[in-house]
Amino acid sequence: MTDYIGMKCPVCGEAFTAEDDIVVCPICGAPYHRQCYAKVGKCVFEDKHGTSEAWSPPKQKSSPEEPGKTKKCLHCGSLNSDQALFCDHCGQSLVDSRQSGPHPGEAPNHAPFGGQRPGNEPPPYGPYGQNGFPGGPPPFYSAAGMPGPNDTIDDIPAGDLARFVQSNTPYYLSVFMNLKRFGRNRFNFCAFLFPGPWMLYRKLYKAGSIVTAVMFSLYIASAWITEHFLNPIIQFLLLQTGMTGDAQTLSIEQMQRLAELMMENLSSSQIFLMAIPTLIFFIELIMMLVFGFLANRMYLKHCIRKVGAIRKETTRPSDNAMRMQEEGGVNLALAVCLGICYLILSYIPSIFY
């Protein structure tokens, strides 16, 4: 396990202590004081990345194995019993080394977004800031824009939120911190384009189910009214006037003439019914805009509530890690299924009508 205490910061030359706030380069793992890294704005070994002269942690002597403990955690380096499923020291999974092991070139004792825990204690969430969970790709981060692992958001450490969010952690933690500190929000384009599926993907199952059902009902209503009411009336008026084609191929003059015929031959209730598909479109657009603006706030509230409950209900690090992994993150399988369903639904009108 890499220990930065005693090593010197490449910028100021001062040795690290257990109380220092340390960040590391996401490429080579070189350690810096947080303020030094923020001052330089980049790794001083940037020109040597990918070469044999790049920074690398000093080699350490391996400690003798304890009797009965031969399973080594690739995250913190602690030895565990052969039957252990989670590390007794840091709570990381020991089942799949691809999930618990550090990323190549990673300094294993690094917490997401920079920061070494006091006393060389391993971080309570994924190593090296790997999107909040072990095995993910390390994000590029800047000390100025990301919260430290011990910074709190509504009394919840950012480290625990990182473990829960898992996917796209740098984006969401920076949004969460800006929301709480400055009241600034970001427009969520994924939630704008796919409000219901996005919520289900982020495991906001109750809200996602309701929004998906409402959007689906509006889509079906619009398609049914268009196919069974709007199109037959337009085709009838076109035949009465001798015009050919459909409403999408008519010229501006023909469209104006068609509108005049509709006003002359249709009742007010019929005109209102014909306007329903357009009204539904604007309702859907307004809903999409609303959720685009509110999505991050909804997700922050969801994360705070879930993480707070897990912290109260668990005491062992292994139980906490397992609950975070199961209840947090995303539901990719559900998102894929919803995408397939949307593709199928888009062809239903052409199949049955």
N, C-alpha and C positions, 0 to 999 in steps of 0.2 A: 504494500500500500504506500503510495507516495505521500511523504510528509514534507510540507513546505517550510516548516519551522526551521530556522537557521539558514535557509537558502536566501540569496540576495535578489532583490527586485532589479531587473535589468535597466530600469529607468533611473531610480534614485540611488541604487546601490545599498540600501539599508536591508538588514536581515529581517525576515518575516518572524512574527511572534504569533502566539495562539490567539491574541486579541485582534489581529489585523483582519481586515476585510479583503479577501484575495479573489481576484478573477484570473482566468486563464485564457490563452488564445484558443479559439475553437479549431484551429488547424494543427498547431504543433504542441499545444498544451503548456506553453511557457507561462509562469505565474507572474502576476503584477499586483501591486496595491491598486485597489479600485480607483483611487483618485489619480494615480500615475497613468493607468490605462486610459482613463477619461481625458487626461491632459494630452497624451500623445495621439490618441484616436485610432491607433492600429498597433499591431504587433511589431516590435523592433526587428524581429527576425523574419519579416514578411518576404524579403528578397531571397531568403534561403529555404523557404518552404518547398518541400518535395525533393530536397537534396540531402546528402549525407551530413551536411553541416547544419541542418535544422536543429532547433533545441530539442532535447530529449531528457526525460527525468533521470536522475542518477540511479545507478543500479544499487539495489539493497540486498543484503544477505537474507536468505530465506530462513525462517525460524523452524526449529525441529517440530515435527508433527506430534501432537498429543495422542496418547493411546486411545483408540476408538474414534478418533476424529480425523478423517482423511478426505472428506468432501470439502473442497475449497470454494468459497464464494468469490466469483470473478469480479464482483463489484467492490467489496471492501477488503478481500483477502483473508477473512476469518475462516478458521477451520470448524467444520460441523460434523456431526455424526453421519454415518453412511445412510441412515434412514431419514435424515432431515429433508423436508420439502422446502423450507424457508430458512434463510440465514438467521441464526440466533442473535447476531449483532446488528444487522441493518434491515432485516426483514425481506430481502430480495429473494426471488424464486431461485431454487437450486435445481429445478427439474430440467429446464432447457437453458443451456449455457449461452445460446444465442440471445436469450432475453435478459439474462442476468449479467452477462459479461460486458466489459467496457468497450466502447467503440475504438477502433484502431487509432493510435496516436493520442488516446485520451489519458488524462490524469485521473485515476479512479476516485480520488478523494475530493472531487470537485462537485459542488452543488450547482443546479441550474442557475443561469444568469449571474454566475460569479459568486464567490463567497464561501469561505471555509468556516465550518462550524467551530465554535470555541472548543479547545481541548482536543482538536483533531477528531472530533466525533463525526462519523459518516453522515451524509445528508439523509433526510427521511424520504427522499424521492429520487427519481431516476438520475443516474450519474451524468455529469458533463452537460447538463441542460438539454437532454435528448428529448425535447418536446414533452417532457414531464413523465416519461416512462422508459424503462430500460429497453435498449435495442433500437430506438428510433434514431434518425439522422440528427446530428448536432446542429442547432441553428446558429447563424451568425448573430451575435448580440452586441449591444453597446451598453456600457455601464450607465450611461446617462438616461437611457430610455426604458430600462427594465427595473422592476423591483428586486431587492435583495431577497434571499430565501427566508430571512427572518422578519421582513417587512410584513405588516398585517393589513388585511382588507376586511373590515367589519370583524375584527378580532380573530381572523383566520389567517395563519401564516401563508405567505405566497408559495412556500414550498409545498404545503398540503394542497393548495389549489392547483399547482402544477401537476402533482400526482393524479389529481382527479380529472383535469381537463385532458391530459395526455396528448391529444392531437392538436397541432397548431397552437401550442402553448405560448410562444412568444407574442403572437398577435393578441390572444385573449387576456393574458396577464397585463400587458401594457394598456389594453382597453379598460380592464377592471380598475387599474390603478388611476388612470386618468379620470374615470367616472367618479371615483371616491374622493380624489384629491382636488380636482378642478371642475368637476361636473361636465367634462367634455366627453362626447360620445362619438362613435364612428358609424357610418351607414354600412350595414351588413348586406352586401349584394347577393350573397347566397340565400339569405333569408328573404330578400326581396323577390328573387326569381322563383324560389321554391319554398314558400313559407312553411307549409305543412311538412313536406319531406325533410327540410332542414331541422325542424324541431324534433322529429322522430329520430333523425340521424344523431342528434345531440342528446338523445334520451330524455327529452321533455315529452314523455309519452302522452300525458293527459291533454296538454294544450295542442300537441301535434295531431292527435287523433281528431279533436274537435275541428281544428282549422282544415285539416285534410278532408273531413266529411263535408264541411260547409263549401269549400272550393269545388269538390267533386259534384255536389248537388247543384251548385250554380252552373257548372259546365254542362251537366246533363239537361238541366232546364233550358239553357240557351240553345243547345243542339236540338232538343225536341221541338221547341217553338219555331226555330228557324226551318227545320225540315218539314214539319206538319202544318205550319200555319203561314209563315212568312213567304217561303219559296212558292207554294201553290198560288197565293194571291198575286205575286209578282208575275208568275208565268201566265196566269189568266189575263191580267191587264196587258201584258205584252202581246198575247194572241188577239185580244180585242182591238188593239191599235195597229196590228200588222207588223210590229217590230219583232225582230229575231234576236236570238242570243239570250244571255242572262244579264243580271244586274251588274256583273263585274266587267262585261265587255261593251256596255253601252257608252255612247258618247255623252258629253256634258249636256247637250241639248236634249238628247233622249232621256237622260236622267231627270231633267227638269220637267219634261212632258209627263214622265211616269209619276213624279211627285204630284203634279196637278191632277192626274187621273185618280190617284189615291185619295186626295182631299175631296174630290167630287163624288166618288163612288163608295167610299168607306165611312162607316160610322166612327164616332170618337173612341168607342171602346175597341174597335178593330185597329185603329191607328195606335192606340196605347199598347195593345198586344204586340204590334209589329215593332214598337220601340223598346220592348223588353230586352231583347238580346243586346242592344247597345247599352241600355241601363245596367245590365248584368256585367258587361265588360268594364264599365267605369267603377262599379262596386268592387270587382276583383282587383282592379288597378289600385284603388284606394286602400284595400286591405293589404296588398303587397307593399305599398309605400309605408303604411303604418308599421308592419312587422319588420320592414327593413330598418326603420329607425328604432324600434323597441327591442329587437332581437337580442342585442348585447346586454341590455338591462335585464331582460328576462333570464338569460343564461347566467348572468352574475348572481341573481337571486336564487336560481336553482342550485348553483354550485355552493354558495354559502350555506344554504339549508342542508344540502346533502352532506357536505364535508363536516359541518357542525354536528350533525347527528352521528356520523361515523366516529368522530373524535370522542363523543360522549359514551358511545356504546362499546368501544374497543380500548383495551389497555396494552395488549401485546403488539409489538411492531409488526409481527408476521400477520396477525389478524387484521391490523389496520391496512397493511399493504394489499392483502387479498380483497378486502372490501373496496378499497379505492380502485383496484383493477377491475372488479366485477361491476360496480355501480357507476364508475366514471367512464371516460373515454367516449367512443362513438359506436353506433350500431351500423356498420357498413353493410351487412347482409340485408337489413331492412331497407336501407337506402337503395340498394340495387334492385330489390323486389319492387319498390315503389316506382323506380324508373321504368322497369319493364311494364308495370301496370299502366303507367301514363302512355307509353307507346301503344299498347293494345287499345286503350280507350280512344286514342286519337283516330283509330281506324274503324271504330264501331259504327259511326254514321254511314260510312261508305259500304260497310258489309251488309247492314240491315235495311238501308234505305236506297 
